[in-house]
Amino acid sequence: MSSDRPSSQTKQKRQLLGRVLLWLVIALFVAGEWMIIFRPDLGTSFNFVRQLPRNVQCSEWSQAETELRFFNLKVWAIVSLSQAVVWGAVFFIAVRWLAGLAMTGASEGRWARVLKVAVRFLAFTFGLWFFLTPTHSWDLRCFSAHVTAHNSGALGYLAVGAAVLVMWVLENRVAALDAETHLGAVRQYLELRQKLQTLLAMASFVLAFGVIGLITRKTFVELISRQDLYPQSVMLEGFEYTILLGLAYAPVHASFNAAGVRIRNALVPLPVKGDVKGLQEWSRLSNDLSDLLQISLYDWKTFGPGIPILAPFLLGLLSTLFKSG
């Protein structure tokens, strides 16, 4: 009993440390987003946001117009800071899993795997730069002395990038699984796939939530900026998110399917030629294992990862349809 107590205390200390680090990272993301939004006037930004709408003055607009624009500003700021909480949590989980994978990985061929992930990460970064619509430096008129909309939401890309990076590390790990270990390989495969699905869901949630941030920012900016905004800009950016997430996930999904097929074939070898009953039993077991390992092809009934990948585009499309209606 006494030998179990130190390990239990150590586990509790690690959990406490993990929670402290989680909230520290979240606080850093929230503070970073606040500094981006209120960069021109950080000294009095807190008092500026807390004031009553009727106390906000602007000679360019009527009082009613000023109050409406200030309300839109507060909605956008609340959504942006709420997103930062999600970004911090996703970034922390991804980095923690990445550290765990790095400590348990085989040393043989490590640098080759690191180089592979690094090259893909650079290509993904170029894709972000090439595909995504550049942010504008809008003229916010009376609010320009207190608020900037330029580069808001940039920290979300850091969270998604960390999640995608771990997905690619999982791809390398599952490709190295030894199918001949049978049940041990199945256990490791399912653990890695669970992490993969969690990371995909987190990245998708960040990007879908980011579309909501784009909507609230657009609502705030388009009422006060002298520049015309592209009416389908939110739908376009949601589509870009979907394309990039799909490109990042597709090779990982293919690698997991290939590893699943190897494990299935090792567990359920083909029957001897002419054994009809054996063939029927092999087909049944093979289908059961395919469902367990999730290596069957996806159709509209079992769309699988397609739903979270399409989420940013569908949300942007819905917002555009509601706006036009």
C-alpha positions in Angstrom: 0.0 0.0 0.0 2.8 2.4 0.9 4.4 1.8 -2.5 1.3 2.9 -4.3 0.9 6.1 -2.4 3.9 8.0 -3.9 2.8 7.1 -7.4 -0.7 8.3 -6.7 0.6 11.6 -5.3 2.9 12.0 -8.2 0.0 11.5 -10.6 -2.1 14.1 -8.7 0.8 16.6 -8.9 1.1 16.0 -12.6 -2.6 16.5 -13.2 -2.5 19.7 -11.1 0.5 20.9 -13.1 -1.2 20.1 -16.3 -4.3 22.1 -15.4 -2.2 25.0 -14.3 -0.2 25.0 -17.6 -3.5 24.6 -19.6 -5.0 27.7 -18.0 -1.7 29.6 -18.4 -1.6 28.8 -22.1 -5.3 29.9 -22.4 -4.6 33.1 -20.6 -1.7 33.8 -23.0 -3.8 33.3 -26.0 -6.6 35.5 -24.6 -4.1 38.2 -23.7 -2.5 37.9 -27.2 -5.9 38.3 -28.9 -6.8 41.3 -26.7 -3.5 43.0 -27.6 -4.1 42.4 -31.3 -7.6 43.8 -31.2 -6.9 46.8 -29.0 -3.3 47.4 -30.0 -3.7 51.2 -30.7 -5.0 51.9 -27.2 -3.9 49.1 -24.8 -3.6 51.5 -21.9 -7.3 52.4 -21.7 -8.8 49.5 -23.7 -10.4 47.9 -20.7 -12.2 51.1 -19.7 -13.2 51.7 -23.3 -14.9 48.3 -23.6 -16.7 48.5 -20.3 -18.3 51.9 -20.9 -22.0 52.2 -21.6 -23.0 52.5 -25.3 -24.7 55.9 -24.6 -21.4 57.3 -23.3 -19.6 56.6 -26.6 -19.3 59.7 -28.7 -18.6 60.1 -32.4 -19.1 63.3 -34.4 -19.3 61.3 -37.7 -22.4 59.4 -36.7 -25.7 60.0 -34.8 -25.9 58.7 -31.3 -28.1 55.7 -32.3 -25.6 54.8 -35.0 -22.7 55.1 -32.6 -24.4 52.8 -30.1 -25.2 50.2 -32.7 -21.6 50.1 -33.9 -20.2 49.9 -30.4 -22.6 47.0 -29.7 -21.3 45.2 -32.8 -17.7 45.9 -31.6 -18.4 44.3 -28.2 -20.0 41.2 -29.8 -17.0 40.8 -32.1 -14.6 41.2 -29.2 -16.5 38.7 -27.0 -16.5 36.1 -29.9 -12.8 36.7 -30.6 -11.8 36.3 -27.0 -14.0 33.2 -26.6 -12.2 31.8 -29.7 -8.9 32.5 -28.0 -9.9 30.2 -25.1 -10.5 27.4 -27.6 -7.3 28.1 -29.4 -5.3 27.9 -26.2 -6.9 24.6 -25.2 -6.3 23.0 -28.6 -2.7 24.3 -28.7 -2.0 22.9 -25.2 -3.5 19.5 -26.0 -1.6 19.2 -29.3 1.7 20.2 -27.8 1.3 17.8 -24.9 0.5 14.9 -27.2 3.4 15.9 -29.5 5.8 15.8 -26.5 4.4 12.4 -25.5 4.9 11.0 -29.0 8.4 12.4 -29.2 9.4 10.7 -26.0 8.0 7.3 -26.9 9.1 7.2 -30.6 11.8 4.9 -31.9 15.2 6.5 -32.4 15.8 4.7 -35.7 14.9 6.9 -38.6 13.8 9.8 -36.4 15.5 12.5 -38.3 14.0 11.3 -41.6 10.6 11.5 -40.0 11.3 14.9 -38.7 12.4 16.1 -42.1 9.3 14.7 -43.7 7.0 16.5 -41.3 9.0 19.7 -41.6 8.8 19.8 -45.4 5.1 19.1 -45.2 4.6 21.8 -42.6 6.4 24.4 -44.8 4.2 23.4 -47.7 1.1 23.8 -45.5 2.3 27.2 -44.4 2.8 28.2 -48.0 -0.8 27.0 -48.7 -2.1 29.2 -45.9 -0.2 32.2 -47.4 -1.4 31.4 -50.9 -5.0 30.4 -50.4 -6.3 32.5 -47.5 -7.8 35.9 -48.3 -5.4 38.6 -47.0 -6.6 40.6 -44.1 -7.3 44.3 -44.7 -6.4 47.4 -42.8 -9.9 48.8 -42.7 -10.6 52.4 -41.8 -12.6 52.2 -38.6 -13.1 55.9 -38.4 -14.1 56.9 -34.8 -13.0 53.5 -33.5 -9.6 53.6 -35.2 -7.9 55.2 -32.2 -9.0 52.2 -30.0 -9.4 49.1 -32.1 -7.8 47.4 -35.1 -9.4 44.6 -37.0 -6.2 43.7 -38.9 -4.7 40.3 -38.0 -7.4 39.4 -35.5 -7.8 35.7 -35.4 -4.2 35.1 -36.4 -3.5 33.0 -33.3 -6.1 30.5 -34.4 -3.8 29.4 -37.2 -1.2 28.6 -34.6 -3.6 26.2 -32.8 -4.7 24.6 -36.0 -1.1 24.3 -37.2 -0.2 22.5 -33.9 -3.1 20.0 -34.3 -2.2 19.3 -37.9 1.5 18.8 -37.0 0.5 16.1 -34.5 -1.7 14.5 -37.1 1.3 14.1 -39.3 3.4 12.7 -36.5 0.6 10.2 -35.9 0.8 9.3 -39.6 4.5 8.4 -39.2 3.8 6.4 -36.1 1.0 4.3 -37.5 3.0 3.6 -40.7 5.7 2.1 -38.5 3.4 -0.3 -36.7 4.3 -4.0 -36.9 1.2 -5.8 -38.0 2.7 -9.2 -36.9 2.3 -8.2 -33.2 -1.4 -8.7 -33.8 -3.5 -7.6 -30.8 -0.7 -5.3 -29.6 -0.8 -3.6 -33.0 -4.6 -3.4 -32.9 -4.5 -1.6 -29.5 -1.8 0.9 -30.6 -3.7 1.4 -33.9 -7.0 2.2 -32.1 -5.2 4.5 -29.7 -3.5 6.4 -32.5 -6.8 6.6 -34.5 -8.6 8.0 -31.5 -6.0 10.7 -31.1 -6.3 11.4 -34.9 -10.1 11.8 -34.8 -9.9 14.0 -31.7 -7.3 16.3 -33.4 -9.4 16.5 -36.6 -12.4 17.4 -34.6 -10.5 20.1 -32.7 -9.0 21.6 -35.8 -12.4 21.6 -37.5 -14.0 23.2 -34.4 -11.4 26.0 -34.4 -11.9 26.7 -38.1 -15.7 26.5 -37.9 -15.7 28.8 -34.8 -13.4 31.0 -36.8 -16.1 31.5 -39.4 -18.3 32.8 -36.7 -15.5 35.3 -35.8 -15.4 36.3 -39.4 -19.1 36.9 -39.5 -19.1 39.1 -36.4 -16.0 41.0 -37.6 -17.6 41.6 -41.0 -20.8 42.9 -39.3 -18.7 45.3 -37.3 -16.5 46.5 -40.1 -18.9 46.8 -43.0 -21.1 49.4 -41.1 -18.2 51.8 -40.5 -15.6 51.2 -43.2 -15.5 53.3 -46.3 -14.2 50.3 -48.2 -16.6 47.9 -50.0 -16.4 44.4 -48.7 -16.7 41.3 -50.9 -20.2 40.0 -50.1 -19.2 36.3 -50.2 -15.9 36.8 -48.3 -17.0 34.7 -45.3 -18.1 31.8 -47.6 -14.9 32.0 -49.6 -12.7 31.9 -46.5 -14.7 29.0 -45.1 -14.2 27.2 -48.3 -10.5 27.9 -48.1 -10.4 26.4 -44.6 -12.1 23.3 -45.8 -9.7 22.8 -48.7 -6.6 23.2 -46.5 -7.9 20.9 -43.8 -8.8 18.3 -46.4 -5.4 18.5 -47.9 -3.7 18.1 -44.5 -5.9 15.2 -43.5 -6.1 13.2 -46.7 -2.6 11.6 -46.6 -3.0 10.8 -42.9 -6.3 9.1 -43.5 -4.7 7.1 -46.3 -1.8 6.0 -44.1 -4.2 4.9 -41.4 -6.2 2.9 -43.9 -3.1 1.2 -45.2 -2.0 0.3 -41.7 -5.4 -1.0 -40.9 -5.5 -3.2 -43.9 -2.1 -4.7 -43.0 -3.3 -5.5 -39.4 -6.5 -7.0 -40.7 -4.7 -9.2 -43.2 -2.3 -10.4 -40.5 -5.2 -11.3 -38.1 -7.4 -12.8 -40.8 -5.3 -14.6 -43.4 -6.9 -15.8 -46.6 -8.3 -19.3 -46.5 -7.0 -22.1 -48.6 -8.2 -22.3 -52.2 -11.6 -24.1 -52.6 -12.6 -23.7 -48.9 -16.0 -22.0 -49.4 -17.0 -22.1 -45.7 -13.6 -20.7 -44.8 -14.0 -18.0 -47.4 -17.4 -17.0 -45.9 -16.0 -16.9 -42.4 -13.0 -14.9 -43.7 -15.4 -12.4 -45.3 -17.4 -12.0 -42.1 -14.4 -11.5 -39.9 -12.7 -9.2 -42.4 -15.8 -7.0 -42.5 -16.0 -6.9 -38.8 -12.4 -6.0 -38.4 -12.7 -3.3 -41.1 -15.6 -1.7 -39.2 -13.5 -1.9 -36.0 -10.4 -0.4 -37.6 -12.5 2.0 -39.7 -10.8 1.2 -42.9 -13.9 0.9 -45.1 -14.5 3.4 -47.9 -16.8 6.2 -46.9 -20.1 6.8 -48.6 -22.9 9.3 -47.8 -24.2 7.0 -45.1 -20.9 6.8 -43.3 -19.3 10.1 -44.3 -16.9 10.0 -41.4 -14.2 12.7 -41.4 -15.9 14.5 -44.3 -18.4 16.1 -41.9 -15.9 18.0 -39.7 -13.8 18.9 -42.8 -16.8 20.4 -44.5 -18.0 22.2 -41.4 -16.2 25.6 -42.1 -17.5 25.8 -45.6 -21.0 24.8 -44.7 -21.1 27.4 -42.0 -19.8 30.1 -44.3 -22.4 29.1 -46.9 -25.2 29.2 -44.4 -24.2 32.6 -43.2 -24.2 33.9 -46.8 -27.6 32.4 -47.6 -29.1 33.9 -44.5 -27.6 37.3 -45.3 -28.9 37.2 -48.9 -32.3 36.0 -47.7 
